[in-house]
């Protein structure tokens, strides 16, 4: 968006406006939230405000009036079951950064509201954040706020990962590699040979030593996912919503994204990786090219393409990992030397 906050109000209201189905679909909702965050970071002298739909399932109920009531609503929900990444992100905006949540009915009709533009072909255009440093800033502030905060001990099912959440600016001697897969219940774009990729990585990258775990995000909270991302230097993952948290990966990190036959949108999570300051690499897993697959298979093929699973050749992924490790090593050396 090219709109600017006004000096008269000293406020920076950003609208979360979507057609209903898109506002519930996690990746598309995050596009708007990330864009609003980038807008606020570009105009830090103004008070951040998020204007959201009234009585939307993921936002606080409209009968809650004060900011503290809305924060308490999410905290109490988290006591009952883990907050999703979607709701955890909303809570972080409020309690870490003081973003004020309002509906359109709550604000003056004269107040100019910025609406982040999310184009129809967003998979090709990518996230296009206003300030490219914004996600790194978000990562660092969220880590600093939640790490060691006993109020959120209940949010971690695996307490061993809790202390990794703040270590996103330091390089270890060896990169931590993991494979983020989609759950078996998900229809399409699962890595069918994730365990084989893990074993090949252990044997050929780590010489039989360190492991490359296969990670799933089913029933995990926002903070658990943040902690997981912040403890991975190089991530191998199929294209999908589970990658939306790559902005929490450490400095010098990298994403290797795998596309199933018929799907190829490298600019989508590729742009998010770039704006997060991490390296990006992608593989289209097919015996042919994306263009040939789309042209030869036709419309009937397109209808079911999102259900195609992925089975990449382990050696192709190993070569990609070796290249990514070289990039990681150079980045770490430059960072530590500086």
C-alpha positions in Angstrom: 0.0 0.0 0.0 1.1 3.6 -0.7 -1.1 5.1 1.9 0.4 6.9 4.9 -0.8 7.5 8.5 -1.7 11.1 9.2 0.1 13.4 11.7 -3.3 14.7 12.8 -4.4 11.4 14.4 -0.9 10.0 15.3 -2.5 6.6 14.7 -1.7 3.9 12.1 -4.9 1.9 11.5 -4.5 -1.0 9.2 -7.4 -3.0 8.0 -7.8 -6.8 7.9 -10.2 -6.9 5.0 -10.8 -10.2 3.2 -13.6 -12.1 1.6 -14.9 -14.4 4.3 -13.3 -17.7 3.1 -9.9 -16.0 2.6 -9.9 -14.5 6.0 -10.3 -17.9 7.6 -7.7 -19.6 5.3 -4.5 -19.4 7.4 -1.9 -18.4 4.8 -4.0 -15.7 3.2 -4.9 -14.2 6.5 -1.2 -14.1 7.4 -0.5 -12.2 4.2 -2.6 -9.3 5.5 -1.2 -9.6 9.1 2.4 -9.6 7.9 1.7 -6.6 5.6 0.1 -4.6 8.5 3.0 -5.4 10.7 5.4 -4.2 8.0 3.4 -1.0 7.6 3.5 -0.3 11.4 7.2 -0.9 11.5 7.8 1.5 8.7 5.8 4.1 10.7 6.9 3.4 14.3 6.1 7.0 15.4 2.4 6.2 15.1 0.2 4.0 17.3 -0.5 0.7 15.6 -4.2 -0.3 15.2 -5.6 -3.4 13.5 -9.2 -3.0 12.2 -10.8 -6.4 11.9 -14.2 -7.9 11.0 -16.8 -7.9 13.7 -17.4 -11.3 15.4 -14.8 -13.1 13.2 -14.0 -16.6 14.6 -10.2 -15.9 15.1 -10.5 -12.4 16.6 -11.7 -11.5 20.1 -15.5 -11.3 20.5 -16.9 -7.8 19.8 -18.4 -7.5 23.4 -14.9 -7.3 24.8 -14.1 -3.6 24.9 -10.7 -3.0 26.5 -7.4 -4.2 25.2 -6.7 -6.1 28.4 -10.0 -8.0 28.1 -9.0 -9.1 24.6 -5.6 -10.2 25.7 -7.1 -12.1 28.6 -9.5 -13.8 26.2 -6.6 -15.3 24.3 -4.7 -16.2 27.4 -7.7 -18.0 28.9 -8.2 -19.8 25.6 -4.6 -20.9 25.6 -5.1 -22.5 29.0 -7.8 -24.8 27.5 -6.0 -25.7 24.3 -3.0 -24.6 22.4 -3.5 -21.4 20.4 -3.2 -21.8 16.7 -0.4 -20.0 14.9 -3.2 -17.6 13.6 -4.5 -16.7 17.1 -1.0 -16.8 18.7 0.2 -14.2 16.2 -2.8 -12.0 17.0 -2.0 -12.3 20.7 1.6 -11.5 20.1 0.6 -8.3 18.3 -1.4 -7.2 21.3 0.8 -8.1 24.2 4.3 -7.8 22.7 3.8 -4.7 20.5 0.7 -3.0 21.9 -1.3 -3.2 18.7 -4.9 -2.1 19.4 -7.6 -4.3 18.0 -10.8 -2.5 16.8 -13.7 -3.2 14.5 -14.8 -0.7 11.9 -17.7 0.2 14.2 -15.3 1.2 16.9 -13.5 4.0 14.9 -14.4 7.3 13.5 -15.5 7.4 9.9 -13.1 10.3 9.3 -10.1 8.3 10.3 -8.1 7.2 7.2 -7.5 3.4 7.2 -4.7 1.7 5.3 -5.8 -1.5 3.6 -2.8 -3.7 2.5 -3.3 -4.8 -1.0 -3.3 -8.5 -1.4 -3.4 -9.2 -5.2 -5.4 -12.0 -6.7 -2.3 -13.6 -8.1 -0.5 -13.4 -4.7 1.2 -16.7 -5.3 3.1 -15.1 -8.1 3.7 -11.7 -6.6 4.6 -12.9 -3.1 4.3 -11.0 0.2 5.8 -7.7 -0.8 6.3 -6.2 2.6 6.7 -2.5 3.0 9.8 -2.7 5.2 12.0 -5.7 4.5 13.5 -5.7 8.0 10.1 -6.0 9.6 10.0 -9.8 10.0 13.5 -9.9 11.6 12.4 -7.3 14.1 9.2 -9.3 14.8 11.2 -12.5 15.4 13.7 -10.8 17.8 11.0 -9.0 19.9 8.7 -12.1 20.1 11.7 -14.3 21.2 12.8 -11.8 23.8 9.3 -11.4 25.2 8.3 -15.1 25.5 11.6 -16.7 26.4 11.5 -17.4 30.1 8.1 -15.9 30.5 6.5 -18.3 33.1 3.0 -17.1 32.1 3.4 -19.3 29.0 5.0 -22.4 30.4 1.8 -24.3 29.8 2.0 -23.5 26.1 5.0 -25.8 25.6 4.4 -29.5 25.3 8.1 -30.0 24.8 9.9 -27.8 27.3 13.3 -28.7 25.9 12.7 -26.3 22.9 11.7 -23.4 25.1 15.2 -22.0 25.6 15.9 -22.1 21.9 13.4 -19.4 21.1 15.8 -16.5 21.8 18.9 -17.9 20.0 17.9 -16.7 16.6 20.9 -14.4 16.1 23.7 -16.9 16.8 25.3 -19.5 14.6 26.3 -22.9 16.0 29.3 -24.9 14.8 27.1 -27.2 12.7 23.8 -26.2 11.0 20.6 -27.8 12.4 18.7 -29.4 9.6 15.1 -30.6 9.8 12.3 -31.8 7.6 8.9 -30.3 8.1 6.3 -32.6 6.7 2.5 -32.3 6.3 0.3 -34.7 8.4 -1.0 -37.9 7.0 -4.6 -36.6 7.3 -3.8 -33.7 5.0 -4.8 -34.4 1.4 -1.8 -33.6 -0.8 1.7 -32.3 -0.9 3.1 -34.7 1.8 6.6 -35.9 1.6 6.2 -39.7 1.1 9.9 -40.4 1.8 10.5 -38.0 4.7 12.2 -40.7 6.8 14.4 -41.7 3.9 15.4 -38.0 3.5 16.2 -37.8 7.2 18.3 -40.9 7.1 20.2 -39.8 3.9 20.9 -36.4 5.6 22.3 -38.1 8.7 24.5 -40.4 6.7 25.7 -38.1 3.9 25.6 -34.7 5.5 26.4 -35.5 9.2 28.5 -38.6 8.5 26.3 -40.7 10.6 26.3 -38.4 13.6 23.7 -35.7 14.1 20.1 -36.5 13.1 17.8 -34.5 10.9 14.4 -34.9 12.6 11.1 -35.1 10.7 8.7 -32.5 12.3 4.9 -32.2 12.2 2.8 -29.3 13.4 -0.5 -31.1 14.1 -2.0 -29.8 17.4 1.0 -27.6 18.2 0.6 -24.1 19.4 2.0 -20.8 18.0 4.8 -20.7 20.6 5.8 -24.3 19.9 6.0 -23.6 16.2 8.0 -20.5 16.8 10.4 -22.4 19.1 10.7 -25.1 16.5 11.5 -22.7 13.6 14.0 -20.8 15.8 15.9 -24.1 16.5 16.3 -25.0 12.8 19.0 -23.5 10.6 18.1 -25.3 7.3 14.5 -26.5 6.7 13.3 -28.9 4.0 9.6 -28.7 3.5 6.9 -29.2 0.9 4.9 -26.2 -0.3 2.1 -25.5 2.2 0.8 -23.3 5.0 3.1 -24.9 7.6 5.9 -22.8 6.1 4.3 -19.5 7.2 6.6 -19.2 10.3 9.9 -19.3 8.4 10.3 -15.7 9.6 11.3 -17.1 13.0 14.2 -19.1 11.6 17.7 -18.0 12.8 20.0 -15.6 11.1 21.7 -17.2 8.1 19.0 -19.8 7.9 17.6 -21.4 4.8 14.4 -22.9 3.3 14.4 -25.6 0.7 10.9 -25.8 -0.6 9.6 -28.8 -2.6 6.8 -28.5 -5.1 4.6 -31.4 -6.2 3.8 -32.1 -9.8 1.7 -29.3 -11.3 2.3 -26.7 -8.5 5.1 -24.1 -8.7 4.8 -20.8 -6.8 8.4 -20.1 -5.7 7.7 -16.3 -5.3 5.2 -17.0 -2.5 7.2 -18.4 0.4 10.4 -17.4 -1.5 9.5 -13.7 -0.9 8.7 -14.4 2.7 12.1 -16.1 3.2 13.8 -13.1 1.5 12.0 -10.6 3.7 13.0 -12.8 6.7 16.7 -12.6 5.8 17.0 -16.3 5.1 18.2 -18.1 2.0 15.7 -19.8 -0.3 16.0 -22.7 -2.7 13.2 -24.7 -4.5 12.8 -28.0 -6.3 10.0 -28.9 -8.7 9.7 -32.6 -8.2 8.7 -34.2 -11.5 10.2 -36.0 -14.4 9.3 -33.1 -16.6 9.2 -29.3 -16.3 6.3 -27.3 -14.7 5.4 -25.7 -18.0 5.3 -29.1 -19.9 3.2 -30.7 -17.1 0.6 -27.9 -17.1 0.4 -27.8 -20.9 0.2 -31.6 -21.4 -2.1 -32.5 -18.6 -4.7 -29.8 -19.2 -7.6 -28.6 -17.0 -8.6 -32.0 -15.6 -5.1 -32.3 -14.2 -5.2 -28.8 -12.6 -8.3 -29.7 -10.6 -6.5 -32.3 -8.6 -3.0 -31.0 -8.5 -3.1 -29.9 -4.9 -3.6 -33.5 -3.9 -0.4 -34.8 -5.4 2.1 -36.0 -2.9 5.9 -35.6 -3.3 8.7 -38.2 -3.4 11.9 -36.4 -4.2 15.2 -38.2 -5.0 17.2 -38.1 -1.8 20.4 -37.4 -3.7 18.9 -34.2 -5.2 18.0 -33.0 -1.7 21.5 -33.8 -0.4 23.0 -31.7 -3.1 20.7 -28.9 -2.2 21.6 -29.2 1.4 25.3 -29.2 0.7 24.9 -26.0 -1.3 22.8 -24.4 1.5 25.3 -25.4 4.1 28.1 -23.6 2.2 25.9 -20.5 2.0 25.1 -20.8 5.8 28.8 -21.1 6.6 29.7 -18.0 4.6 26.9 -16.0 6.2 27.9 -17.1 9.7 31.5 -16.3 9.1 30.6 -12.8 7.8 28.3 -12.2 10.7 30.7 -13.4 13.4 33.6 -11.5 11.8 31.6 -8.3 11.7 
